[in-house]
Amino acid sequence: MILRDPVHGLVCFEGQAERVVVALLGTREMQRLRRVRQLGLSALVFPGAEHSRFAHALGAAYVMVRLLDRVRAVHDAVAPEHRLDAEAERDAVAAALLHDVGHGPFSHLFEEVMPSARSHEAWTVDVIEDDATEVHAALRAFDAAMPGRVSGLLRGEHRLGWLARAVSGTLDVDRCDYLLRDSHMTGARYGLFDLDWLLRSLRLECTARGEAVLAVEGRKGLPPIEDFFLGRHFMYRQVYHHKATRAAERLLRAIVVRLAELVAEQRAPEPLPVALGRAARAQPVRLDEYLELDDAALQYSVGCWARDASDALLRDLCARLHARRLFKTVPLPPEPEAAPTRARLRERAEREAAALGLRPDLYVSVDVARDVPYAEPTDERPEGVWVAMRHQPLRRLGDCSFVLGELRNKSFEDARLVVPPEVRDAIADEAPTRSG
């Protein structure tokens, strides 16, 4: 199979291990990812961000193919039990392709706002292991034990620990694709890095405890890995945590809260997807019901509620989202010394919302966006990124890179008061600055 991709160019899945890609792409569960946006509500802010989880999954699988090519060329440096074989290669490509197959609509927001919601990782494992899914059948056609091995890889459990971390870890194929893809599709260039050189600089080494790890080779590998982590940080600051996107997410949270109230009162609006109704009641959701949810289904429901919901509160919230009349944000000073200022601003906003006939608990909230640019273990665990210097023992990346050493395990926070435009205007005299 040969495809054209806007990020990676000509994408080829032609080897024996890549046969699993062809088998999986035609399954219902993979095709559903065409209807789930990679960046959720970010398309309201970045008009080009219409790309899907399907495109990202293909990209992650292709990066895995390239990573395996590199490892195969250098794995003689470690003992045979740490080396690749045909089974591990096929499992890794399948895991990279399927890592988001259980993702809900609107990016990560769905699992964050629904009562007692399960993570998309848990749903992904269900898709792979449930013998009623086409994904499970496709994997079993290769090997009866393959579904268990692939789901194990996604849980970080595999006889090749370094391979599990390449699927999901500090430096993994998921991030390698989404940073480049999201930068390209949003037009924000912050996430660009030299993937070619980064892959070429990787080696397979063993730590002092005998654990195999992927390591960056020498000082020539430092610039691309520094770009990788700095690019990820800047994408969080400029794209993933964009104030308008976060405001849109807060609006959707308010919709879900009101929806749950109406469902509990036996006044559920129509149309209501079965899985959404069950989740709103905190009831178990079956896998087949969950897989009926996608961005299109929820957008259709929100559009209908914006026009026809009998509940005026739900109708107003949905109309704001449907027509992109988003909440606005007011920056808040950092904690802990500014806690009284934060509380005062929120209380003022809640009073103004109530005076305008708006429910303060739905229309006023504090959003705190956090990011750790580079997280690194402080012990000898194999997780994290290692650097292999000639004639020297392996060292942690933070000990070799001045930039990442300074950022290591540091948290950055942006706090904002999120309110409707009319409330922001009413508190403008007290707000620090007008933020959006």
Secondary structure, DSSP 8 states (H G I E B T S, - for coil): -EEEETTTEEEE--SSTTHHHHHHHTSHHHHHGGGSBSSGGGGGTSTT---BHHHHHHHHHHHHHHHHHHHHHHGGGS-GGGS--HHHHHHHHHHHHHTTTT--STTTHHHHHSTT---HHHHHHHHHH-TTSHHHHHHHTT-TTHHHHHHHHHTT--SSHHHHHHHSSSS-HHHHHHHHHHHHHHS-GGG---HHHHHHTEEEEE-TTS-EEEEEETGGGHHHHHHHHHHHHHHIIIIIT-HHHHHHHHHHHHHHHHHHHHHHTT---SS--HHHHHHHTT----HHHHTT--HHHHHHHHHHHHHH-SSHHHHHHHHHHHTT---EEEE---TTTTHHHHHHHHHHHHHHHHHTT--HHHH-EEEEEEE-SB---SSS-S-S-EEE-TTS--EEHHHH-HHHHHHBT--EEEEEEEE-HHHHHHTTTTSSS---
